[in-house]
Structure formats: C-alpha cells, structure tokens
Amino acid sequence: MSRIHKNERIGAIIHILTEHPKKMFTLNYFGELFGCAKSTLSEDLDAVRNIFQRFDLGVVETIAGAAGGVFYIPTVIQKEIQDFSQVLCEKINQKERIIPGGYIYTNDLLYDPEIAYQIGKMMAMPFHEETIDYVVTIETKGIPVAFMVARVLNKPMIVVRKSSRLTEGTAIHMNYITGSTKRIQTMSLAKRAIGKGSKILFIDDFMKAGGTAKGIEDLMKEFESEVIGTGVLMATAEPQKKLVNNYHTLLVLEKVDEETGQIDIRPVSL
C-alpha cells in the first residue's frame, strides 16, 4: 500500500468511529491499518476531536493505558434536540393522523430510518453515563426507536412479546394492568434472553399512565435484573403521576380530540 496521507487517515478514522458508536478502537488497530506511529495517530486524533467539537458532531473520548483506546459518543446539543422535536411535533400535529379510538398514526415516522436514528440519538442522551447491559422494548411500535437507541449505546436489544413464540423456547409470562384502561395484558420473554443481574434500559414509543413500563420493571425482577431507566418518545401530560418515576421523554401529548380533529403535542423542554 502506498503512503497514506494525513487527510486520508483523518477521513478514515471519522468514518470508522461514527460507524461504530461507543466501540473502543485501540491505537494499535489504527497503527496497523495505516502503517504509522502512535505519535502520528495522536496528532490525527487531536484533529478529529477538534472537528467534532467545532461542528457539534459528538464526542471523541480517549482512554489511556494498555486496555484503552478511542471511541465515539454521538451526543446531540440541546438546540438540535429542541429544533428536531419541534419539527416532529409539526409533523404529528395533523388531524389526518387521528384514527378511531383517539389514537395517533405515527408508523410512517417511527419506521423512517433517518427519523428513527435521530430520535434514537436524542433518547440515548440521558443514559450515556449509565451502566447498561440491554436495551429492552415491547412489540411492536417501540422496536425501531429502541433499535436505534441500542445502536447508539452499542448494546444488544431485546423485544418483549405480547405472546410467547415456540421459536424462542421456554419463556416467562407475566400479567400486568395497563395504567390508563386498567385492562389485564400479558407480556412474555424467553428465559435465556437476559442474564441474571443485568442492567436494563426500557425504551418505548408512548406512555400514558406507565402501566407497560411498570410491567417491564416487574418482569425484569423475574430475571433478577433491574430497570435503571425508561425512555419514551411521547408521554401524555395526564396523568401527571405515572406508575414509574425514572423516565425521560422527548414529546408531551397535551390532548387529542377526535371530534374537532385537534392534536396538541409539544417538545418536553418548551
């Protein structure tokens, strides 16, 4: 291979780091890839770090020592979160999205990869410093957002089912009561899905009273594991007191009126 120039190394480093959020790469890895000394790489990483800081592209962290290296954290500045949340609210605040039962159609947004990834980066923000083993969601609408959060945090995602599947083997079943309608629902998860003593981040698309999130907390106790945090894309303003305390949301649903065709959703920070 011909000599690799500085701008080529910097471009490759940026691509590799951003393609693998929160994955540690050693200086030896880059040294072998580019055929250069660690001192040269240190200068390259300083340049990469400056680029990310200047354009608010996230954080490049370096860990010293034999087991250390460099990794990328896709952080988002507050203004970007507010601007994106406002645009998302404008997309949702359309009477055509109201469907019978007072529900809001959001599948086209949740299953758009670009939108889902932006949501995932923002929902992951409160949890970068937490110790997390798994990102857990419940089928089905929360899956794309949870998958993106898992990608950003570099953690495996697990889907809790509403009914067991033969292909997943022996499962633990649990009944829970929805916080809003007080109906009894069932959730199920394969016994081999989660290891004992795991730290869980629960991600979902919507929360009203928090019955599902509380059910997940109870289900994780059956695995001798702990839910350390909950993140939802949208939570209702009422009831103000949810069945879970430690949760974060991007959007707040103030009301949805089928008769008038009015939806009122706002960013949580406004």
C-alpha positions as CSV (number, residue, x, y, z in Angstrom):
1,M,0.0,0.0,0.0
2,S,1.3,3.5,-0.9
3,R,1.9,6.1,1.8
4,I,-1.4,7.2,3.5
5,H,-1.7,11.0,3.9
6,K,-2.9,12.8,7.0
7,N,-6.3,13.8,5.5
8,E,-6.9,10.3,4.3
9,R,-6.2,8.9,7.8
10,I,-8.5,11.5,9.4
11,G,-11.3,10.7,7.0
12,A,-11.0,7.0,7.6
13,I,-10.9,7.5,11.4
14,I,-14.0,9.6,11.4
15,H,-15.8,7.0,9.2
16,I,-14.8,4.1,11.4
17,L,-15.7,5.8,14.7
18,T,-19.1,7.1,13.5
19,E,-20.0,3.8,12.0
20,H,-19.4,2.1,15.4
21,P,-20.7,4.3,18.2
22,K,-19.2,3.6,21.7
23,K,-17.0,0.8,20.4
24,M,-13.4,1.0,21.6
25,F,-10.6,1.0,19.0
26,T,-7.0,0.7,20.1
27,L,-4.2,2.8,18.7
28,N,-2.6,-0.4,17.7
29,Y,-5.6,-1.1,15.5
30,F,-5.2,2.2,13.7
31,G,-1.4,1.9,13.6
32,E,-1.6,-1.4,11.8
33,L,-4.4,-0.1,9.5
34,F,-2.4,3.0,8.4
35,G,1.1,1.8,9.0
36,C,2.1,4.8,11.1
37,A,3.4,5.5,14.6
38,K,1.3,6.2,17.7
39,S,2.7,9.7,17.9
40,T,1.3,10.4,14.4
41,L,-2.0,8.9,15.4
42,S,-2.2,11.1,18.5
43,E,-2.0,14.1,16.2
44,D,-4.6,12.7,13.9
45,L,-7.0,12.1,16.8
46,D,-6.5,15.6,18.1
47,A,-7.5,16.9,14.7
48,V,-10.6,14.6,14.7
49,R,-11.6,15.7,18.1
50,N,-11.3,19.3,17.1
51,I,-13.5,18.7,14.1
52,F,-16.2,17.1,16.2
53,Q,-16.1,19.9,18.8
54,R,-16.2,22.6,16.2
55,F,-19.2,21.3,14.4
56,D,-21.1,19.7,17.4
57,L,-20.8,16.2,15.9
58,G,-20.5,14.4,19.1
59,V,-17.6,13.5,21.5
60,V,-14.4,11.5,20.8
61,E,-13.1,10.0,24.0
62,T,-9.7,8.6,24.6
63,I,-8.9,6.1,27.3
64,A,-5.2,5.8,28.3
65,G,-3.5,2.5,29.2
66,A,-2.9,-0.9,27.8
67,A,-6.7,-1.6,27.7
68,G,-7.5,1.9,26.4
69,G,-8.2,3.3,23.0
70,V,-10.6,5.8,21.4
71,F,-14.4,5.7,20.9
72,Y,-17.1,8.0,19.6
73,I,-20.2,9.1,21.5
74,P,-23.0,10.5,19.2
75,T,-24.2,13.3,21.5
76,V,-26.7,16.0,20.5
77,I,-26.7,19.6,21.6
78,Q,-29.8,21.0,23.3
79,K,-30.7,23.3,20.4
80,E,-30.7,20.5,17.9
81,I,-32.9,18.4,20.2
82,Q,-35.4,21.3,20.5
83,D,-35.4,22.1,16.8
84,F,-35.9,18.4,15.8
85,S,-38.6,17.9,18.4
86,Q,-40.4,21.0,17.1
87,V,-40.3,19.7,13.6
88,L,-41.5,16.3,14.8
89,C,-44.4,17.9,16.6
90,E,-45.4,19.8,13.5
91,K,-45.4,16.5,11.5
92,I,-47.6,14.8,14.2
93,N,-50.0,17.7,14.9
94,Q,-52.1,17.0,11.8
95,K,-55.8,16.0,12.1
96,E,-55.3,13.4,9.4
97,R,-53.2,11.4,11.8
98,I,-56.1,10.8,14.3
99,I,-57.5,7.3,14.0
100,P,-60.6,5.8,15.7
101,G,-60.2,5.4,19.4
102,G,-58.3,8.7,19.9
103,Y,-55.0,7.1,18.7
104,I,-52.4,8.9,16.6
105,Y,-50.9,7.3,13.5
106,T,-47.1,7.6,13.6
107,N,-45.8,4.5,11.9
108,D,-44.5,6.5,8.9
109,L,-42.3,8.5,11.2
110,L,-41.2,5.7,13.5
111,Y,-40.2,3.4,10.6
112,D,-38.3,6.1,8.7
113,P,-34.7,5.1,9.3
114,E,-33.4,8.7,9.3
115,I,-36.0,10.0,11.7
116,A,-35.7,6.9,13.9
117,Y,-31.9,7.3,14.1
118,Q,-32.3,11.0,15.1
119,I,-34.8,10.0,17.8
120,G,-32.5,7.3,19.0
121,K,-29.6,9.6,19.4
122,M,-31.7,12.1,21.4
123,M,-33.4,9.4,23.6
124,A,-30.0,7.9,24.4
125,M,-28.6,11.2,25.7
126,P,-29.6,10.8,29.4
127,F,-28.1,7.3,29.5
128,H,-24.6,7.6,28.2
129,E,-23.1,7.5,31.7
130,E,-25.3,4.7,32.9
131,T,-24.2,1.0,33.1
132,I,-26.5,-0.8,30.7
133,D,-26.4,-4.4,29.6
134,Y,-29.5,-4.5,27.4
135,V,-32.0,-2.1,25.7
136,V,-35.5,-3.7,26.1
137,T,-38.7,-2.8,24.3
138,I,-42.1,-4.3,23.9
139,E,-43.6,-5.1,20.5
140,T,-44.2,-3.5,18.1
141,K,-44.1,0.2,17.6
142,G,-41.3,0.8,20.0
143,I,-38.9,-1.5,18.1
144,P,-37.4,0.9,15.6
145,V,-36.7,3.6,18.1
146,A,-35.3,1.1,20.7
147,F,-33.1,-0.5,17.9
148,M,-31.6,2.9,17.2
149,V,-31.0,3.6,20.9
150,A,-29.3,0.3,21.2
151,R,-27.1,1.1,18.2
152,V,-26.1,4.5,19.7
153,L,-25.3,2.9,23.0
154,N,-23.7,-0.2,21.4
155,K,-25.8,-2.6,23.4
156,P,-28.0,-5.6,22.3
157,M,-31.7,-5.0,22.0
158,I,-34.4,-7.4,23.4
159,V,-38.0,-7.4,22.4
160,V,-40.6,-8.5,25.0
161,R,-43.5,-10.2,23.3
162,K,-47.2,-9.9,24.0
163,S,-47.5,-13.7,23.5
164,S,-44.8,-16.4,23.6
165,R,-43.4,-17.9,20.4
166,L,-42.3,-21.6,20.0
167,T,-39.1,-20.5,18.2
168,E,-37.9,-18.7,21.4
169,G,-38.1,-21.7,23.7
170,T,-39.2,-21.6,27.3
171,A,-40.5,-18.2,28.4
172,I,-41.5,-16.3,31.5
173,H,-45.1,-14.9,31.3
174,M,-46.4,-12.0,33.3
175,N,-49.8,-10.4,33.5
176,Y,-49.9,-6.6,34.1
177,I,-52.6,-4.0,34.4
178,T,-52.5,-1.0,32.0
179,G,-52.3,2.2,33.9
180,S,-54.9,4.0,31.7
181,T,-57.6,1.5,30.9
182,K,-57.0,-0.9,33.8
183,R,-57.1,-3.9,31.4
184,I,-55.1,-7.0,32.0
185,Q,-52.4,-7.6,29.4
186,T,-49.8,-10.3,29.1
187,M,-46.1,-10.0,28.3
188,S,-43.6,-12.7,27.6
189,L,-39.8,-13.1,27.3
190,A,-37.6,-16.1,26.7
191,K,-35.8,-17.4,29.8
192,R,-32.5,-17.3,28.0
193,A,-32.8,-13.7,26.8
194,I,-31.4,-11.9,29.8
195,G,-28.6,-12.9,32.2
196,K,-29.1,-12.7,35.9
197,G,-28.1,-9.3,37.4
198,S,-28.4,-7.3,34.2
199,K,-29.0,-3.6,34.0
200,I,-31.9,-2.7,31.7
201,L,-32.9,0.4,29.8
202,F,-36.5,0.3,28.7
203,I,-37.4,2.2,25.5
204,D,-40.9,2.6,24.1
205,D,-42.8,4.9,21.7
206,F,-45.6,6.0,24.0
207,M,-46.5,6.3,27.7
208,K,-49.9,7.2,29.2
209,A,-50.0,6.1,32.8
210,G,-46.9,4.0,32.7
211,G,-48.6,0.5,33.1
212,T,-46.4,-1.1,30.4
213,A,-43.2,0.4,31.9
214,K,-44.2,-0.8,35.4
215,G,-44.9,-4.3,33.9
216,I,-41.5,-4.4,32.3
217,E,-39.9,-3.5,35.7
218,D,-41.8,-6.4,37.3
219,L,-40.9,-8.8,34.5
220,M,-37.2,-7.9,34.8
221,K,-37.3,-8.7,38.6
222,E,-38.3,-12.3,37.5
223,F,-34.9,-12.3,35.7
224,E,-33.2,-10.9,38.8
225,S,-32.4,-7.8,36.8
226,E,-33.0,-4.1,37.2
227,V,-34.5,-1.4,35.0
228,I,-32.2,1.6,35.5
229,G,-34.1,3.9,33.3
230,T,-37.0,4.4,30.9
231,G,-37.2,6.5,27.8
232,V,-40.3,7.1,25.6
233,L,-40.7,9.2,22.5
234,M,-44.0,10.6,23.7
235,A,-45.8,10.8,27.1
236,T,-49.2,12.2,27.9
237,A,-49.5,15.3,30.1
238,E,-52.2,13.5,32.2
239,P,-52.0,11.7,34.5
240,Q,-49.0,13.7,35.7
241,K,-48.1,11.0,38.2
242,K,-47.1,7.9,36.3
243,L,-46.7,4.4,37.6
244,V,-42.9,4.7,37.1
245,N,-40.8,7.6,38.3
246,N,-37.5,7.5,36.5
247,Y,-38.4,8.2,32.8
248,H,-37.4,10.6,30.1
249,T,-39.5,11.7,27.1
250,L,-38.9,13.9,24.1
251,L,-42.6,15.0,23.4
252,V,-45.6,15.6,25.6
253,L,-49.2,14.9,24.3
254,E,-51.5,17.5,25.8
255,K,-54.6,16.3,24.1
256,V,-56.1,14.6,21.1
257,D,-59.8,15.3,20.2
258,E,-61.4,13.1,17.6
259,E,-64.4,15.3,17.2
260,T,-62.6,18.5,16.4
261,G,-59.6,16.8,14.8
262,Q,-57.2,18.6,17.1
263,I,-53.8,17.2,18.3
264,D,-51.7,19.2,20.7
265,I,-48.2,17.8,21.1
266,R,-45.2,19.9,22.3
267,P,-41.5,19.3,22.9
268,V,-40.9,18.5,26.6
269,S,-38.4,21.3,27.0
270,L,-40.8,24.1,25.9
